[in-house]
Amino acid sequence: MSFIRDMFMDKKKEIVLFSSTAIALYGYDQGMMSLVNTNYDYLNTMGIPEDDPLVGIIVSVFYIGCAVGSVLASLLADKAGRKPSIFACLATTAVGNLLMFISGLGYQQGARTVMFLGRIVMGLGAGGIDSVIPVYSSELNEEGGRGKALAQEFQANIFGLNMAFAINLGVTNALGKENQWSWRIPIICMQIYPVLLLSFIYRLPETPRWFVFHDRKEEAKAALADIYGEDEAKGKLEDLIKASEEESSHSVGYSDMLFPSGNSFHPTMVTVMGQVNQALTGYGAISVYGPQIFELLGFGVTTAEYLTQGNYISYFLLMTLAWMLIDRVGRRILMIVGAASLTVSFLILTVLGGLAMNSEKLGIPNLAVSVPGTVVLYIATGMFGIGWLSEIWLIPTEIFPSTSRAQGAAISVVIWGLANFAVTLLTPLGFNNLKYWLFLVIAITNLFAMWWTWIYSPETGGRSFEDNQKFFEDAKESGTWSVRKVDNGEYTHMPRGEKADGGNGESDPLLGHR
């Protein structure tokens, strides 16, 4: 009881709890659709066969909604505030979820259209949440490990994934795949997230940074007092005002970010390629189509579903290593090691998948192939979580100035949405046509992600915004984006000495020095 009481008396803990729960909402959608896609009543209601590309299209249009929603939410977040934007996104998500739930409920004509609409509307809200929440969280976690805070929030994303799949698996086993409620119940249970968050958001402050940048200093001081107490509020307000004045010279617009002639084109491309490379790891598809992956390894449908749940539980537990390592080892090395591990894993899975498909011809027992394949897939999933889940959302909050951080996050979500739209759209086609060779394709795309990160992605951990901005300035002067050729490779690793211990880097406020 004391823990619960402390949680709701400590504003900083409330912020982490709120942000984590919001991020979990997206994970719930991934786990929810895994078994909805294979429900016979769902497929019949939508009027599509199991191997029809429309199965993937219904899943993937969610990401188009995310891309659009992220831009709208970032604009609202800059104009009206982070909190109003989050509120609007949560309400939109709830509406989209309800549309999904009622699609084909008591009727069939037009059911697919309503489902499409629900997926897009829910994507608008979820994309906005994924855009604004990392910014909101980073601006309210300015002291201490930024990476650890965001990695913990993304561990909650995997909790949502587990929760949805567990509910799905439970009702499917209880009611059967022919029952409409075995896919409608998991969908409507998602309402827990927006309803709880909407009822809780009034307790949270607007970010003092946003107040300062809109010349509302008294409200900024009140927000700081709410978070840190009256004694610290005055000093922190002075820091924010000073940082606001310093960063006003860094103000940029979308044109500066999206065109090669713009001052912020380089950090934008680091953000864009981070999201593209995360999609190329293939784990957006594996999260949504988990059971089908295990079926490729030779398991039956029911066993594949239970193994998928086990994989998600292992995923959640291994994410603990992500927030333990991200501020110690750095973002870049975790991404490189993660992509290398995934390349090797999927090469092994290609061989094992081929043996599983031809086990009868070769006289190989199924378990001799499927058990090692399961172990490799569990390890690969964990390595993705450690190396690629939270890093690519964290980096944009560290390389853009405060005046364009919301736009940077929006661009990140747009690319994430478009890339995952393509991946989730093409994955069912890959299952149907490539079979186990799909693993080889994913191995090759992971190899590309490793190469690009090694050459072009700077280490942003352990450094203040000013330090990270210096990398892009020096890269421009050097005429190269290769990290190893800028400042003698100083940005290939975490800073050594004083900054590595947090003296001036990771513990620095995102808005300026203390």
C-alpha positions as CSV (number, residue, x, y, z in Angstrom):
1,M,0.0,0.0,0.0
2,S,2.9,2.4,0.8
3,F,4.2,1.9,-2.7
4,I,0.9,2.8,-4.3
5,R,0.6,5.8,-2.0
6,D,4.1,7.0,-2.9
7,M,3.4,6.5,-6.6
8,F,0.4,8.8,-6.5
9,M,2.2,11.4,-4.3
10,D,5.3,11.6,-6.4
11,K,4.6,13.6,-9.6
12,K,7.7,12.3,-11.4
13,K,6.5,8.7,-10.8
14,E,3.1,9.6,-12.0
15,I,4.5,10.9,-15.2
16,V,6.5,7.7,-15.8
17,L,3.5,5.6,-15.1
18,F,1.3,7.6,-17.4
19,S,3.8,7.6,-20.2
20,S,4.4,3.9,-19.9
21,T,0.7,3.1,-20.0
22,A,0.3,5.3,-23.1
23,I,3.1,3.5,-24.9
24,A,1.6,0.1,-23.9
25,L,-1.5,1.0,-25.9
26,Y,0.4,0.5,-29.2
27,G,1.8,-2.9,-28.0
28,Y,-1.7,-4.0,-27.2
29,D,-2.8,-3.4,-30.8
30,Q,0.0,-5.6,-32.1
31,G,-0.8,-8.5,-29.8
32,M,-4.5,-8.1,-30.4
33,M,-4.3,-8.4,-34.2
34,S,-2.1,-11.5,-34.1
35,L,-5.0,-13.9,-33.4
36,V,-7.8,-11.7,-34.8
37,N,-6.2,-12.3,-38.2
38,T,-6.7,-16.1,-37.9
39,N,-10.2,-16.0,-36.4
40,Y,-12.6,-17.8,-38.8
41,D,-15.6,-15.7,-37.8
42,Y,-13.6,-12.5,-38.2
43,L,-12.5,-13.5,-41.7
44,N,-16.0,-14.5,-42.6
45,T,-17.5,-11.3,-41.3
46,M,-14.9,-9.3,-43.3
47,G,-15.7,-11.4,-46.3
48,I,-12.1,-12.5,-47.0
49,P,-10.3,-15.8,-47.2
50,E,-7.4,-16.5,-44.8
51,D,-4.6,-16.1,-47.4
52,D,-6.1,-13.0,-49.0
53,P,-3.8,-9.9,-49.1
54,L,-6.7,-7.9,-47.6
55,V,-5.8,-9.5,-44.2
56,G,-2.5,-7.6,-44.3
57,I,-4.0,-4.5,-45.7
58,I,-6.5,-4.2,-42.8
59,V,-3.6,-4.5,-40.4
60,S,-1.3,-2.1,-42.3
61,V,-3.8,0.8,-42.8
62,F,-3.4,1.4,-39.1
63,Y,0.1,2.7,-39.8
64,I,-1.1,5.1,-42.5
65,G,-3.3,6.6,-39.8
66,C,-0.3,6.7,-37.5
67,A,1.7,8.7,-40.0
68,V,-1.0,11.3,-40.5
69,G,-1.9,11.4,-36.8
70,S,1.7,12.1,-35.7
71,V,1.9,15.3,-37.8
72,L,-1.4,16.6,-36.6
73,A,-0.6,15.8,-33.0
74,S,2.8,17.5,-33.2
75,L,1.2,20.6,-34.6
76,L,-1.4,20.6,-31.8
77,A,1.3,19.9,-29.2
78,D,3.3,22.9,-30.3
79,K,0.3,25.2,-30.5
80,A,-2.0,24.2,-27.6
81,G,0.4,22.2,-25.4
82,R,1.5,18.6,-24.9
83,K,-1.4,17.6,-22.6
84,P,-4.2,18.8,-24.9
85,S,-2.6,16.9,-27.8
86,I,-2.3,13.7,-25.8
87,F,-5.9,14.1,-24.6
88,A,-7.1,14.4,-28.2
89,C,-5.1,11.4,-29.3
90,L,-6.5,9.2,-26.5
91,A,-10.0,10.2,-27.4
92,T,-9.4,9.5,-31.1
93,T,-7.9,6.1,-30.2
94,A,-11.0,5.2,-28.2
95,V,-13.3,6.1,-31.1
96,G,-11.3,4.1,-33.6
97,N,-11.4,1.1,-31.2
98,L,-15.1,1.3,-30.9
99,L,-15.5,1.3,-34.6
100,M,-13.5,-1.8,-34.9
101,F,-15.6,-3.5,-32.2
102,I,-18.9,-2.8,-33.9
103,S,-17.8,-3.7,-37.4
104,G,-20.2,-6.4,-38.6
105,L,-21.9,-6.6,-35.2
106,G,-25.5,-7.6,-36.3
107,Y,-24.8,-6.9,-39.9
108,Q,-22.3,-7.9,-42.6
109,Q,-22.7,-5.6,-45.5
110,G,-20.3,-2.7,-45.0
111,A,-18.5,-4.5,-42.1
112,R,-15.1,-4.4,-43.9
113,T,-15.5,-0.7,-44.5
114,V,-16.2,0.0,-40.9
115,M,-13.2,-2.1,-39.9
116,F,-11.0,-0.1,-42.3
117,L,-12.3,3.1,-40.9
118,G,-11.8,2.0,-37.3
119,R,-8.2,0.9,-38.0
120,I,-7.4,4.3,-39.7
121,V,-9.0,6.4,-36.9
122,M,-7.3,4.3,-34.2
123,G,-4.0,4.8,-36.1
124,L,-4.6,8.6,-36.0
125,G,-4.7,8.5,-32.2
126,A,-2.0,5.9,-31.7
127,G,0.4,7.7,-34.0
128,G,-0.2,11.0,-32.2
129,I,0.5,9.3,-28.9
130,D,3.8,7.7,-30.2
131,S,4.8,11.2,-31.4
132,V,4.0,13.3,-28.4
133,I,4.6,11.0,-25.5
134,P,8.3,10.6,-26.0
135,V,8.6,14.4,-26.2
136,Y,6.4,14.9,-23.2
137,S,8.4,12.3,-21.2
138,S,11.8,13.6,-22.2
139,E,10.9,17.2,-21.3
140,L,9.7,16.0,-17.8
141,N,12.7,13.7,-17.3
142,E,15.4,16.2,-17.8
143,E,17.7,15.0,-15.1
144,G,19.1,11.4,-14.9
145,G,19.2,8.8,-17.6
146,R,17.0,9.7,-20.5
147,G,17.6,6.4,-22.2
148,K,16.6,4.4,-19.1
149,A,13.4,6.3,-18.7
150,L,12.3,5.7,-22.3
151,A,13.4,2.1,-22.4
152,Q,11.3,1.4,-19.3
153,E,8.3,3.0,-21.0
154,F,8.9,0.7,-24.0
155,Q,9.1,-2.3,-21.8
156,A,5.5,-1.3,-21.0
157,N,4.8,-1.5,-24.7
158,I,5.7,-5.2,-24.5
159,F,3.5,-5.6,-21.5
160,G,0.6,-4.3,-23.7
161,L,1.6,-6.8,-26.3
162,N,1.5,-9.7,-23.8
163,M,-1.8,-8.6,-22.3
164,A,-3.5,-8.5,-25.6
165,F,-2.2,-11.8,-26.8
166,A,-3.0,-13.5,-23.5
167,I,-6.7,-12.2,-23.6
168,N,-6.9,-13.3,-27.2
169,L,-5.5,-16.7,-26.5
170,G,-7.8,-17.2,-23.5
171,V,-11.0,-16.3,-25.2
172,T,-10.0,-18.2,-28.4
173,N,-9.5,-21.4,-26.4
174,A,-12.6,-20.9,-24.4
175,L,-15.0,-19.9,-27.3
176,G,-13.2,-21.2,-30.4
177,K,-12.2,-19.6,-33.6
178,E,-15.7,-19.7,-35.0
179,N,-17.1,-17.5,-32.3
180,Q,-17.4,-13.7,-33.0
181,W,-16.7,-12.8,-29.4
182,S,-13.3,-14.5,-29.4
183,W,-12.1,-11.6,-31.6
184,R,-14.5,-8.8,-30.4
185,I,-13.6,-9.2,-26.7
186,P,-9.9,-8.6,-27.2
187,I,-10.7,-5.5,-29.3
188,I,-13.0,-3.9,-26.8
189,C,-10.7,-4.7,-23.8
190,M,-8.3,-2.2,-25.4
191,Q,-10.6,0.6,-24.1
192,I,-9.0,0.0,-20.7
193,Y,-6.1,2.1,-21.8
194,P,-7.6,5.3,-23.2
195,V,-10.3,5.3,-20.5
196,L,-7.8,5.0,-17.6
197,L,-5.4,7.6,-19.2
198,L,-8.2,10.1,-19.9
199,S,-9.4,9.9,-16.3
200,F,-5.9,10.3,-15.0
201,I,-4.4,13.0,-17.3
202,Y,-5.9,15.9,-15.3
203,R,-3.4,15.1,-12.5
204,L,-0.4,15.7,-14.7
205,P,1.4,19.0,-15.4
206,E,1.9,20.6,-18.8
207,T,5.7,20.7,-19.5
208,P,7.4,23.8,-18.1
209,R,9.5,23.9,-21.2
210,W,6.3,24.5,-23.3
211,F,5.1,27.2,-21.0
212,V,8.5,29.0,-21.1
213,F,8.6,28.9,-24.9
214,H,5.2,30.4,-25.0
215,D,6.2,33.2,-22.5
216,R,3.9,31.9,-19.8
217,K,6.5,32.0,-17.0
218,E,4.2,31.9,-14.0
219,E,2.5,28.8,-15.2
220,A,5.9,27.3,-15.9
221,K,6.9,28.0,-12.3
222,A,3.7,26.4,-11.0
223,A,4.4,23.3,-13.1
224,L,7.9,23.1,-11.8
225,A,6.7,23.4,-8.2
226,D,4.2,20.6,-8.9
227,I,7.0,18.3,-10.1
228,Y,10.0,19.3,-8.0
229,G,8.7,21.4,-5.1
230,E,8.7,25.1,-4.4
231,D,12.4,25.2,-3.3
232,E,13.7,24.0,-6.6
233,A,11.2,25.6,-8.9
234,K,12.8,29.1,-9.0
235,G,16.3,27.8,-9.9
236,K,14.9,25.5,-12.6
237,L,12.8,28.2,-14.1
238,E,15.8,30.4,-14.5
239,D,17.6,27.5,-16.3
240,L,14.7,27.0,-18.6
241,I,14.5,30.7,-19.5
242,K,18.2,30.8,-20.2
243,A,17.9,27.6,-22.3
244,S,15.0,29.1,-24.2
245,E,17.0,32.2,-25.1
246,E,20.0,30.1,-26.2
247,E,17.8,27.7,-28.3
248,S,15.8,30.4,-30.0
249,S,18.7,30.6,-32.5
250,H,18.2,26.9,-33.3
251,S,14.5,27.4,-34.3
252,V,13.8,25.4,-37.5
253,G,10.8,24.5,-39.6
254,Y,9.9,21.4,-41.7
255,S,11.6,22.9,-44.7
256,D,14.9,23.1,-42.8
257,M,14.5,19.4,-41.9
258,L,13.2,17.9,-45.2
259,F,15.4,19.5,-47.9
260,P,19.1,18.9,-48.4
261,S,19.8,22.6,-48.2
262,G,18.2,22.8,-44.7
263,N,20.4,23.1,-41.6
264,S,18.6,20.2,-39.9
265,F,18.5,17.8,-42.9
266,H,21.4,15.6,-41.5
267,P,19.7,14.9,-38.1
268,T,16.5,14.4,-40.0
269,M,18.1,11.7,-42.1
270,V,19.5,10.0,-39.0
271,T,16.0,9.9,-37.6
272,V,14.5,8.7,-40.9
273,M,17.0,5.9,-41.4
274,G,16.7,4.8,-37.8
275,Q,13.0,4.1,-38.4
276,V,13.6,2.5,-41.8
277,N,16.2,0.3,-40.3
278,Q,14.0,-0.7,-37.4
279,A,11.3,-1.8,-39.9
280,L,13.9,-3.7,-41.8
281,T,14.7,-5.8,-38.7
282,G,11.3,-7.4,-39.5
283,Y,10.0,-7.3,-35.9
284,G,6.9,-5.2,-36.7
285,A,5.7,-8.2,-38.8
286,I,6.8,-10.8,-36.3
287,S,4.9,-9.0,-33.5
288,V,1.7,-9.1,-35.6
289,Y,2.2,-12.5,-37.3
290,G,3.9,-14.3,-34.5
291,P,1.9,-17.6,-34.7
292,Q,2.5,-17.9,-38.4
293,I,6.3,-17.7,-37.8
294,F,6.2,-20.7,-35.5
295,E,4.1,-22.6,-38.0
296,L,6.9,-22.1,-40.5
297,L,9.2,-23.8,-38.1
298,G,6.9,-26.9,-38.1
299,F,4.5,-26.4,-35.2
300,G,0.8,-26.9,-35.3
301,V,-1.6,-24.0,-34.9
302,T,-2.3,-24.3,-31.2
303,T,1.3,-25.0,-30.2
304,A,2.4,-22.0,-32.3
305,E,0.0,-19.7,-30.5
306,Y,1.3,-20.8,-27.0
307,L,4.9,-20.5,-28.2
308,T,4.1,-17.0,-29.4
309,Q,2.9,-16.0,-25.9
310,G,6.1,-17.5,-24.5
311,N,8.1,-15.5,-26.9
312,Y,6.4,-12.3,-25.9
313,I,6.9,-13.0,-22.1
314,S,10.6,-13.6,-22.8
315,Y,10.7,-10.4,-24.8
316,F,9.2,-8.5,-21.9
317,L,11.8,-9.9,-19.4
318,L,14.8,-9.3,-21.7
319,M,13.8,-5.7,-22.1
320,T,15.1,-5.2,-18.6
321,L,18.6,-5.5,-20.1
322,A,17.7,-2.6,-22.5
323,W,17.2,0.0,-19.8
324,M,20.1,-1.4,-17.7
325,L,22.5,-1.0,-20.7
326,I,21.3,1.9,-22.8
327,D,22.9,4.6,-20.7
328,R,26.0,2.6,-19.9
329,V,26.9,1.1,-23.2
330,G,25.2,3.6,-25.5
331,R,22.6,3.6,-28.2
332,R,24.9,3.0,-31.2
333,I,26.6,-0.2,-30.0
334,L,23.4,-1.8,-28.9
335,M,21.9,-1.1,-32.3
336,I,24.9,-2.5,-34.1
337,V,25.2,-5.6,-31.9
338,G,21.4,-6.1,-32.2
339,A,21.3,-6.0,-36.0
340,A,24.4,-8.3,-36.2
341,S,22.6,-10.8,-33.8
342,L,19.4,-10.6,-35.9
343,T,21.3,-11.2,-39.1
344,V,22.9,-14.4,-37.7
345,S,19.6,-15.5,-36.1
346,F,17.6,-15.2,-39.3
347,L,20.3,-17.0,-41.4
348,I,20.0,-19.9,-38.9
349,L,16.2,-19.7,-39.1
350,T,16.4,-19.9,-42.9
351,V,18.2,-23.2,-42.7
352,L,16.0,-24.5,-39.9
353,G,12.8,-23.4,-41.8
354,G,14.0,-25.2,-44.9
355,L,14.7,-28.4,-42.9
356,A,11.2,-28.1,-41.2
357,M,9.5,-27.8,-44.6
358,N,11.3,-30.9,-45.9
359,S,11.6,-32.9,-42.8
360,E,9.6,-35.8,-44.1
361,K,11.7,-36.1,-47.3
362,L,14.9,-35.9,-45.2
363,G,13.7,-38.2,-42.4
364,I,14.3,-35.5,-39.8
365,P,12.0,-35.5,-36.7
366,N,10.1,-32.2,-36.5
367,L,11.2,-31.4,-32.9
368,A,14.9,-31.7,-34.0
369,V,14.3,-28.6,-36.1
370,S,11.5,-26.7,-34.4
371,V,13.0,-26.7,-30.9
372,P,16.3,-25.1,-31.9
373,G,14.3,-22.8,-34.2
374,T,12.2,-21.7,-31.2
375,V,15.3,-21.0,-29.1
376,V,16.9,-18.9,-31.9
377,L,13.7,-16.9,-32.4
378,Y,13.3,-16.2,-28.7
379,I,16.9,-14.9,-28.6
380,A,16.4,-12.9,-31.7
381,T,13.3,-11.3,-30.3
382,G,15.2,-10.3,-27.1
383,M,18.0,-8.9,-29.1
384,F,15.6,-6.7,-31.1
385,G,14.1,-5.4,-27.8
386,I,17.6,-4.6,-26.4
387,G,19.0,-3.1,-29.5
388,W,16.2,-1.5,-31.6
389,L,12.9,-1.0,-29.7
390,S,13.5,2.2,-27.8
391,E,16.8,3.6,-29.3
392,I,15.3,4.9,-32.5
393,W,12.5,6.8,-30.5
394,L,15.1,8.2,-28.1
395,I,17.6,9.6,-30.6
396,P,15.3,12.3,-32.2
397,T,14.7,13.7,-28.7
398,E,18.5,14.2,-28.3
399,I,19.5,15.6,-31.7
400,F,16.9,18.2,-32.3
401,P,16.6,21.5,-30.5
402,S,13.6,22.0,-28.2
403,T,11.9,24.3,-30.7
404,S,11.8,21.5,-33.3
405,R,11.7,18.4,-31.1
406,A,8.0,17.8,-31.7
407,Q,8.5,18.1,-35.4
408,G,11.4,15.6,-35.2
409,A,9.3,13.2,-33.3
410,A,6.5,13.6,-35.8
411,I,8.8,12.8,-38.8
412,S,10.0,9.8,-36.9
413,V,6.5,8.5,-36.5
414,V,5.6,9.2,-40.1
415,I,8.5,7.1,-41.4
416,W,7.7,4.4,-38.8
417,G,4.1,4.4,-39.9
418,L,5.0,4.2,-43.7
419,A,7.7,1.6,-43.2
420,N,5.6,-0.6,-41.0
421,F,2.7,-0.2,-43.4
422,A,4.9,-1.7,-46.1
423,V,6.3,-4.4,-43.9
424,T,2.9,-5.6,-42.5
425,L,1.4,-5.4,-46.0
426,L,4.1,-7.5,-47.6
427,T,4.6,-10.0,-44.9
428,P,1.5,-12.1,-45.6
429,L,2.5,-12.2,-49.2
430,G,6.0,-13.4,-48.1
431,F,4.4,-16.2,-46.0
432,N,2.3,-17.4,-48.9
433,N,5.0,-17.2,-51.6
434,L,8.5,-17.3,-50.0
435,K,7.7,-19.6,-47.0
436,Y,11.0,-20.0,-45.0
437,W,13.0,-17.9,-47.6
438,L,11.3,-14.9,-45.9
439,F,13.9,-15.4,-43.1
440,L,16.7,-14.9,-45.6
441,V,15.2,-11.7,-46.8
442,I,15.0,-10.4,-43.2
443,A,18.6,-11.5,-42.5
444,I,19.8,-9.4,-45.5
445,T,17.8,-6.3,-44.4
446,N,19.3,-6.6,-40.9
447,L,22.7,-6.7,-42.4
448,F,22.0,-3.4,-44.2
449,A,20.7,-1.9,-40.9
450,M,23.9,-2.9,-39.2
451,W,26.0,-1.4,-42.0
452,W,24.2,1.9,-42.1
453,T,24.3,2.3,-38.3
454,W,28.0,1.5,-38.2
455,I,28.8,4.1,-40.8
456,Y,26.3,7.0,-40.2
457,S,24.6,6.8,-36.8
458,P,26.4,8.9,-34.1
459,E,26.4,8.0,-30.4
460,T,24.1,10.5,-28.7
461,G,24.1,9.0,-25.2
462,G,26.0,10.7,-22.4
463,R,25.9,14.1,-24.2
464,S,23.8,17.2,-23.9
465,F,21.9,18.7,-26.8
466,E,24.7,21.1,-27.5
467,D,27.2,18.3,-27.7
468,N,25.1,16.3,-30.1
469,Q,24.5,19.4,-32.2
470,K,28.2,20.0,-32.4
471,F,28.5,16.6,-34.2
472,F,26.2,17.8,-37.0
473,E,28.1,21.1,-37.3
474,D,31.4,19.4,-37.5
475,A,30.1,16.9,-40.0
476,K,29.1,19.8,-42.2
477,E,32.5,21.4,-41.9
478,S,34.2,18.0,-42.7
479,G,32.0,17.4,-45.7
480,T,31.1,13.9,-44.6
481,W,28.4,12.1,-42.6
482,S,30.6,9.1,-41.8
483,V,30.8,9.0,-38.0
484,R,34.3,7.7,-37.9
485,K,35.6,10.6,-40.0
486,V,34.1,13.4,-37.8
487,D,36.1,14.6,-34.8
488,N,38.5,11.6,-35.1
489,G,35.6,9.2,-34.4
490,E,34.7,10.8,-31.1
491,Y,31.0,10.1,-31.7
492,T,31.4,6.4,-32.3
493,H,31.2,5.8,-28.6
494,M,30.0,7.3,-25.3
495,P,32.1,10.2,-24.1
496,R,35.0,9.2,-21.8
497,G,35.9,10.9,-18.6
498,E,33.7,13.4,-16.8
499,K,30.8,13.2,-19.2
500,A,30.7,9.4,-19.2
501,D,30.0,9.7,-15.4
502,G,27.1,12.0,-16.1
503,G,28.9,15.2,-15.1
504,N,27.9,17.2,-18.1
505,G,26.2,14.8,-20.4
506,E,23.4,12.3,-19.7
507,S,22.3,14.1,-16.6
508,D,22.1,17.5,-18.3
509,P,18.6,18.9,-18.8
510,L,17.5,18.6,-22.4
511,L,16.8,22.3,-22.3
512,G,20.2,23.4,-21.2
513,H,22.8,23.1,-18.4
514,R,21.8,23.2,-14.7
